[in-house]
Amino acid sequence: MSTIETKDSIKDIPDIPKVPDGIFSAATSGNLVLFIGAGVSRIIGCPSWKTFALNYLKYLYENKCINYCEYENLSKLDVRKLLTICRKILEEKNIQSPNIKSLLKGDESLNKKYKIYESLYAFNGIYITTNYDDHLDQIAQKPYPETSTVSEIALQPSSGKEQSKRSKILYSQEQLLVSNLNNGVVIHLHGSVKDERNMIMTIVDYMKHYERDSKPAVLIEEVFKFYTVLFVGYGLEEYEILEFMISKSQTAKGELRHFMLYPIFKKEINLLEFQRKYYADLGIQLLPYPIDENGYEHLATVIYEWAKQIGPKARPQNFFNRVKLIDEVIK
C-alpha cells in the first residue's frame, strides 16, 4: 500500500517518473488496467474534445442547420452540452451526422514519429479507453510479432488463443463485462467509430449509460475495486467524466491503489501538492512528468521508457484468480 507523500518530499520532477511498485505488481499478476484518454490521441494529431465538438458544430453551420449568430453563441458552451445540442439539431432537421472517423483522423507523420500506441500496447495490460478513435485498435489487431522496437523488447510470445484475445476490440454496451477483462483486450467505454450511431456523446447518453446496475457502471466499479488503474492522457476537458468514474472506487482511505501520469511545468511544483491531496482522497497517486522542454508530446517518451520496463514483466491473470474475481463480482 502506498502512502501519501508530503510537500517536503517533492523536490524535483524527473524527466522519466519512476515506475511505482504497485504498477509492477499489477502487471505481473495480470491486474493492470490502462485507462487511455484524448491526450494520447492528441499527440498523433487528433483533435481535443473541444476541437472535436467545434468541428461538429461547424458541420451544422456548413449544412445551414444554424446561422452564424447561433454558431458563435453555441461555440462558447462546454463540450458535453454542445454535443448534446448538436445531436438534437441534427435529429430535428433530419440531417445525416458528420463522419466521426474523419473528424478524429490523426496525422500519419506524427503517428509514425511517436508510436505512442505501440508503446502502450507493449505494456500487455488491459485497455479501457474513453476515446472513440480506433488508433489503439489498429495496433491490437496487428499480428505478432510487432515490428516496433518497444514491442520487440516488451511483448512476450503467445499462443494462438492468447493472440486471439489480444485482437479483441469491444465497444458495444453488451460487451462491457468484467469477464472480458483480458490482457490485450481494448474496451471502448463510450463506443467507437466502428458504430457511430451508438457512441455515448450527449448528456442523456451518459446518464443512461451509467445508470445503476448497468453493465458500464458495474464494470467501472469492479475495475476500481479489484484492479490497479493507470490513467494516461487525461486533461481538464475530461476531468468531469473521469471524476464521476473514479468516485465509484471503494479504495480504503489513505491507500493509493491507482495512478495517473500528470503533465506539469517544473515551476508549478508547489501547486502539485494541492492536486496530489485532492486525488489522494480518490485513491489515486499522481505521477508528474515535465513538459517544459518537449511539451505534452513528452508523454510518448515516458510511455516508451516504461514499456521497456513493464512489458517483459507483464503476465496474464491466471485462471484461478479470474474465477475468484468473477465469483466476487457475481456476489
NORMOSUL-V431090 format. One record per helix or strand of 3 or more residues. SS is the DSSP state (@ for helix, = for strand). FROM is the first residue (numbers start at 0). LEN is the number of residues. Records with the same first field share a line. If there is no record, write none. Layout:
SS = FROM-LEN / FROM-LEN
This chain:
@ = 6-3 / 20-8 / 37-6 / 48-14 / 67-7 / 78-15 / 99-4 / 107-7 / 115-6 / 134-6 / 148-6 / 159-7 / 172-3 / 177-3 / 192-6 / 202-7 / 214-12 / 235-11 / 265-15 / 294-19 / 318-12
= = 31-5 / 125-4 / 185-3 / 227-5 / 257-7 / 283-7
